């Protein structure tokens, strides 16, 4: 999910990217990857709010 989330984020589809980052965080197996995915999710949520 993380590769798709990153590609979606680069396409500036922040709402979809946030959903994908959340899925990536839920499937991650170590704390560092979970934290990174949640950080990206929060960023995308914030950007999605500003994009409207």
Gaussian input, Z-matrix of N, CA and C with variables (Angstrom, degrees):
# hf/3-21g

backbone

0 1
 N
 C     1     B1
 C     2     B2     1     A1
 N     3     B3     2     A2     1     D1
 C     4     B4     3     A3     2     D2
 C     5     B5     4     A4     3     D3
 N     6     B6     5     A5     4     D4
 C     7     B7     6     A6     5     D5
 C     8     B8     7     A7     6     D6
 N     9     B9     8     A8     7     D7
 C    10    B10     9     A9     8     D8
 C    11    B11    10    A10     9     D9
 N    12    B12    11    A11    10    D10
 C    13    B13    12    A12    11    D11
 C    14    B14    13    A13    12    D12
 N    15    B15    14    A14    13    D13
 C    16    B16    15    A15    14    D14
 C    17    B17    16    A16    15    D15
 N    18    B18    17    A17    16    D16
 C    19    B19    18    A18    17    D17
 C    20    B20    19    A19    18    D18
 N    21    B21    20    A20    19    D19
 C    22    B22    21    A21    20    D20
 C    23    B23    22    A22    21    D21
 N    24    B24    23    A23    22    D22
 C    25    B25    24    A24    23    D23
 C    26    B26    25    A25    24    D24
 N    27    B27    26    A26    25    D25
 C    28    B28    27    A27    26    D26
 C    29    B29    28    A28    27    D27
 N    30    B30    29    A29    28    D28
 C    31    B31    30    A30    29    D29
 C    32    B32    31    A31    30    D30
 N    33    B33    32    A32    31    D31
 C    34    B34    33    A33    32    D32
 C    35    B35    34    A34    33    D33
 N    36    B36    35    A35    34    D34
 C    37    B37    36    A36    35    D35
 C    38    B38    37    A37    36    D36
 N    39    B39    38    A38    37    D37
 C    40    B40    39    A39    38    D38
 C    41    B41    40    A40    39    D39
 N    42    B42    41    A41    40    D40
 C    43    B43    42    A42    41    D41
 C    44    B44    43    A43    42    D42
 N    45    B45    44    A44    43    D43
 C    46    B46    45    A45    44    D44
 C    47    B47    46    A46    45    D45
 N    48    B48    47    A47    46    D46
 C    49    B49    48    A48    47    D47
 C    50    B50    49    A49    48    D48
 N    51    B51    50    A50    49    D49
 C    52    B52    51    A51    50    D50
 C    53    B53    52    A52    51    D51
 N    54    B54    53    A53    52    D52
 C    55    B55    54    A54    53    D53
 C    56    B56    55    A55    54    D54
 N    57    B57    56    A56    55    D55
 C    58    B58    57    A57    56    D56
 C    59    B59    58    A58    57    D57
 N    60    B60    59    A59    58    D58
 C    61    B61    60    A60    59    D59
 C    62    B62    61    A61    60    D60
 N    63    B63    62    A62    61    D61
 C    64    B64    63    A63    62    D62
 C    65    B65    64    A64    63    D63
 N    66    B66    65    A65    64    D64
 C    67    B67    66    A66    65    D65
 C    68    B68    67    A67    66    D66
 N    69    B69    68    A68    67    D67
 C    70    B70    69    A69    68    D68
 C    71    B71    70    A70    69    D69
 N    72    B72    71    A71    70    D70
 C    73    B73    72    A72    71    D71
 C    74    B74    73    A73    72    D72
 N    75    B75    74    A74    73    D73
 C    76    B76    75    A75    74    D74
 C    77    B77    76    A76    75    D75
 N    78    B78    77    A77    76    D76
 C    79    B79    78    A78    77    D77
 C    80    B80    79    A79    78    D78
 N    81    B81    80    A80    79    D79
 C    82    B82    81    A81    80    D80
 C    83    B83    82    A82    81    D81
 N    84    B84    83    A83    82    D82
 C    85    B85    84    A84    83    D83
 C    86    B86    85    A85    84    D84
 N    87    B87    86    A86    85    D85
 C    88    B88    87    A87    86    D86
 C    89    B89    88    A88    87    D87
 N    90    B90    89    A89    88    D88
 C    91    B91    90    A90    89    D89
 C    92    B92    91    A91    90    D90
 N    93    B93    92    A92    91    D91
 C    94    B94    93    A93    92    D92
 C    95    B95    94    A94    93    D93
 N    96    B96    95    A95    94    D94
 C    97    B97    96    A96    95    D95
 C    98    B98    97    A97    96    D96
 N    99    B99    98    A98    97    D97
 C   100   B100    99    A99    98    D98
 C   101   B101   100   A100    99    D99
 N   102   B102   101   A101   100   D100
 C   103   B103   102   A102   101   D101
 C   104   B104   103   A103   102   D102
 N   105   B105   104   A104   103   D103
 C   106   B106   105   A105   104   D104
 C   107   B107   106   A106   105   D105
 N   108   B108   107   A107   106   D106
 C   109   B109   108   A108   107   D107
 C   110   B110   109   A109   108   D108
 N   111   B111   110   A110   109   D109
 C   112   B112   111   A111   110   D110
 C   113   B113   112   A112   111   D111
 N   114   B114   113   A113   112   D112
 C   115   B115   114   A114   113   D113
 C   116   B116   115   A115   114   D114
 N   117   B117   116   A116   115   D115
 C   118   B118   117   A117   116   D116
 C   119   B119   118   A118   117   D117
 N   120   B120   119   A119   118   D118
 C   121   B121   120   A120   119   D119
 C   122   B122   121   A121   120   D120
 N   123   B123   122   A122   121   D121
 C   124   B124   123   A123   122   D122
 C   125   B125   124   A124   123   D123
 N   126   B126   125   A125   124   D124
 C   127   B127   126   A126   125   D125
 C   128   B128   127   A127   126   D126
 N   129   B129   128   A128   127   D127
 C   130   B130   129   A129   128   D128
 C   131   B131   130   A130   129   D129
 N   132   B132   131   A131   130   D130
 C   133   B133   132   A132   131   D131
 C   134   B134   133   A133   132   D132
 N   135   B135   134   A134   133   D133
 C   136   B136   135   A135   134   D134
 C   137   B137   136   A136   135   D135
 N   138   B138   137   A137   136   D136
 C   139   B139   138   A138   137   D137
 C   140   B140   139   A139   138   D138
 N   141   B141   140   A140   139   D139
 C   142   B142   141   A141   140   D140
 C   143   B143   142   A142   141   D141
 N   144   B144   143   A143   142   D142
 C   145   B145   144   A144   143   D143
 C   146   B146   145   A145   144   D144
 N   147   B147   146   A146   145   D145
 C   148   B148   147   A147   146   D146
 C   149   B149   148   A148   147   D147
 N   150   B150   149   A149   148   D148
 C   151   B151   150   A150   149   D149
 C   152   B152   151   A151   150   D150
 N   153   B153   152   A152   151   D151
 C   154   B154   153   A153   152   D152
 C   155   B155   154   A154   153   D153

   B1=1.4455
   B2=1.5265
   B3=1.3174
   B4=1.4617
   B5=1.5217
   B6=1.3265
   B7=1.4658
   B8=1.5222
   B9=1.3098
   B10=1.4625
   B11=1.5237
   B12=1.3195
   B13=1.4642
   B14=1.5206
   B15=1.3226
   B16=1.4660
   B17=1.5252
   B18=1.3128
   B19=1.4685
   B20=1.5250
   B21=1.3151
   B22=1.4645
   B23=1.5214
   B24=1.3205
   B25=1.4685
   B26=1.5301
   B27=1.3258
   B28=1.4705
   B29=1.5213
   B30=1.3266
   B31=1.4698
   B32=1.5218
   B33=1.3261
   B34=1.4653
   B35=1.5241
   B36=1.3222
   B37=1.4630
   B38=1.5299
   B39=1.3356
   B40=1.4617
   B41=1.5238
   B42=1.3137
   B43=1.4607
   B44=1.5155
   B45=1.3210
   B46=1.4662
   B47=1.5257
   B48=1.3249
   B49=1.4644
   B50=1.5260
   B51=1.3272
   B52=1.4661
   B53=1.5264
   B54=1.3110
   B55=1.4673
   B56=1.5269
   B57=1.3201
   B58=1.4622
   B59=1.5289
   B60=1.3299
   B61=1.4692
   B62=1.5203
   B63=1.3250
   B64=1.4683
   B65=1.5278
   B66=1.3224
   B67=1.4660
   B68=1.5257
   B69=1.3254
   B70=1.4667
   B71=1.5238
   B72=1.3227
   B73=1.4678
   B74=1.5221
   B75=1.3111
   B76=1.4658
   B77=1.5284
   B78=1.3297
   B79=1.4610
   B80=1.5255
   B81=1.3229
   B82=1.4647
   B83=1.5247
   B84=1.3212
   B85=1.4623
   B86=1.5220
   B87=1.3404
   B88=1.4624
   B89=1.5250
   B90=1.2987
   B91=1.4622
   B92=1.5226
   B93=1.3137
   B94=1.4647
   B95=1.5285
   B96=1.3119
   B97=1.4643
   B98=1.5272
   B99=1.3105
   B100=1.4702
   B101=1.5205
   B102=1.3397
   B103=1.4654
   B104=1.5218
   B105=1.3376
   B106=1.4642
   B107=1.5298
   B108=1.3053
   B109=1.4618
   B110=1.5261
   B111=1.3225
   B112=1.4678
   B113=1.5278
   B114=1.3277
   B115=1.4653
   B116=1.5285
   B117=1.3216
   B118=1.4681
   B119=1.5277
   B120=1.3344
   B121=1.4688
   B122=1.5168
   B123=1.3278
   B124=1.4633
   B125=1.5224
   B126=1.3216
   B127=1.4574
   B128=1.5270
   B129=1.3241
   B130=1.4667
   B131=1.5239
   B132=1.3196
   B133=1.4667
   B134=1.5234
   B135=1.3293
   B136=1.4607
   B137=1.5321
   B138=1.3191
   B139=1.4644
   B140=1.5268
   B141=1.3184
   B142=1.4659
   B143=1.5225
   B144=1.3251
   B145=1.4646
   B146=1.5225
   B147=1.3343
   B148=1.4623
   B149=1.5213
   B150=1.3213
   B151=1.4645
   B152=1.5200
   B153=1.3071
   B154=1.4685
   B155=1.5024
   A1=111.89
   A2=117.56
   A3=119.46
   A4=112.21
   A5=117.99
   A6=119.44
   A7=110.69
   A8=117.01
   A9=120.83
   A10=110.57
   A11=117.26
   A12=121.14
   A13=110.57
   A14=117.14
   A15=120.91
   A16=110.92
   A17=116.70
   A18=120.68
   A19=110.36
   A20=117.09
   A21=121.78
   A22=110.39
   A23=116.75
   A24=120.98
   A25=110.54
   A26=117.29
   A27=120.54
   A28=111.69
   A29=116.92
   A30=121.50
   A31=111.82
   A32=116.36
   A33=123.89
   A34=113.27
   A35=116.22
   A36=122.01
   A37=106.41
   A38=114.69
   A39=120.67
   A40=113.94
   A41=118.55
   A42=120.28
   A43=111.71
   A44=115.87
   A45=120.24
   A46=111.02
   A47=116.15
   A48=120.12
   A49=110.87
   A50=117.23
   A51=120.38
   A52=110.70
   A53=116.39
   A54=120.72
   A55=110.85
   A56=116.37
   A57=120.56
   A58=111.75
   A59=117.31
   A60=119.88
   A61=110.75
   A62=117.03
   A63=120.07
   A64=110.05
   A65=116.39
   A66=120.21
   A67=110.53
   A68=116.45
   A69=120.20
   A70=110.69
   A71=116.85
   A72=120.41
   A73=111.04
   A74=116.76
   A75=120.17
   A76=111.84
   A77=116.99
   A78=120.62
   A79=113.11
   A80=117.14
   A81=120.63
   A82=110.39
   A83=115.03
   A84=119.52
   A85=113.73
   A86=118.07
   A87=118.39
   A88=110.48
   A89=115.35
   A90=122.07
   A91=112.47
   A92=117.49
   A93=120.92
   A94=111.15
   A95=117.45
   A96=120.96
   A97=111.60
   A98=117.16
   A99=120.96
   A100=109.67
   A101=116.32
   A102=120.33
   A103=111.67
   A104=117.00
   A105=120.48
   A106=110.51
   A107=117.49
   A108=120.95
   A109=111.29
   A110=117.19
   A111=119.58
   A112=111.19
   A113=117.08
   A114=121.21
   A115=110.25
   A116=116.37
   A117=120.73
   A118=110.32
   A119=117.20
   A120=121.03
   A121=110.42
   A122=117.03
   A123=120.42
   A124=111.37
   A125=117.14
   A126=120.92
   A127=110.31
   A128=116.99
   A129=120.90
   A130=111.70
   A131=117.22
   A132=120.29
   A133=109.38
   A134=116.48
   A135=121.17
   A136=110.89
   A137=116.75
   A138=120.64
   A139=111.08
   A140=117.32
   A141=120.68
   A142=110.38
   A143=117.20
   A144=120.88
   A145=110.87
   A146=116.97
   A147=121.16
   A148=112.40
   A149=116.96
   A150=120.95
   A151=112.88
   A152=117.76
   A153=121.27
   A154=112.46
   D1=-31.00
   D2=-174.58
   D3=-64.93
   D4=-38.20
   D5=178.95
   D6=-65.73
   D7=-42.07
   D8=177.86
   D9=-66.68
   D10=-39.85
   D11=178.43
   D12=-61.94
   D13=-44.49
   D14=179.87
   D15=-63.63
   D16=-42.37
   D17=179.04
   D18=-64.53
   D19=-41.17
   D20=179.14
   D21=-66.46
   D22=-40.27
   D23=177.71
   D24=-62.79
   D25=-43.31
   D26=178.29
   D27=-63.22
   D28=-26.78
   D29=176.98
   D30=-81.64
   D31=1.61
   D32=178.98
   D33=64.83
   D34=28.27
   D35=173.32
   D36=-97.89
   D37=73.07
   D38=-168.06
   D39=-67.03
   D40=-35.87
   D41=178.77
   D42=-63.12
   D43=-46.27
   D44=177.85
   D45=-66.39
   D46=-39.36
   D47=179.80
   D48=-63.02
   D49=-39.79
   D50=178.95
   D51=-60.35
   D52=-41.90
   D53=178.26
   D54=-63.14
   D55=-42.16
   D56=-179.85
   D57=-69.04
   D58=-38.65
   D59=176.86
   D60=-63.71
   D61=-36.55
   D62=177.48
   D63=-63.17
   D64=-43.71
   D65=178.18
   D66=-63.10
   D67=-40.79
   D68=178.62
   D69=-62.09
   D70=-40.77
   D71=179.15
   D72=-64.26
   D73=-39.96
   D74=-178.29
   D75=-68.61
   D76=-26.73
   D77=-178.71
   D78=-95.69
   D79=-9.57
   D80=-178.76
   D81=-65.29
   D82=149.49
   D83=-176.04
   D84=-107.53
   D85=-7.56
   D86=176.24
   D87=-131.71
   D88=157.01
   D89=-172.80
   D90=-61.02
   D91=-39.56
   D92=-178.96
   D93=-60.68
   D94=-44.29
   D95=179.46
   D96=-68.85
   D97=-36.90
   D98=177.06
   D99=-62.51
   D100=-47.17
   D101=-179.30
   D102=-63.09
   D103=-41.81
   D104=179.30
   D105=-62.83
   D106=-46.82
   D107=-179.08
   D108=-62.87
   D109=-39.98
   D110=178.40
   D111=-68.24
   D112=-35.84
   D113=175.88
   D114=-61.38
   D115=-45.83
   D116=179.44
   D117=-65.66
   D118=-39.38
   D119=178.18
   D120=-59.11
   D121=-48.25
   D122=-179.59
   D123=-62.06
   D124=-39.81
   D125=176.43
   D126=-60.35
   D127=-46.48
   D128=-178.37
   D129=-65.39
   D130=-38.07
   D131=177.16
   D132=-60.81
   D133=-44.99
   D134=-179.77
   D135=-63.80
   D136=-43.43
   D137=-179.89
   D138=-67.19
   D139=-35.74
   D140=178.61
   D141=-63.28
   D142=-36.03
   D143=178.33
   D144=-66.23
   D145=-39.25
   D146=-178.65
   D147=-77.03
   D148=-21.58
   D149=-176.81
   D150=-76.44
   D151=-20.23
   D152=-175.74
   D153=-78.09

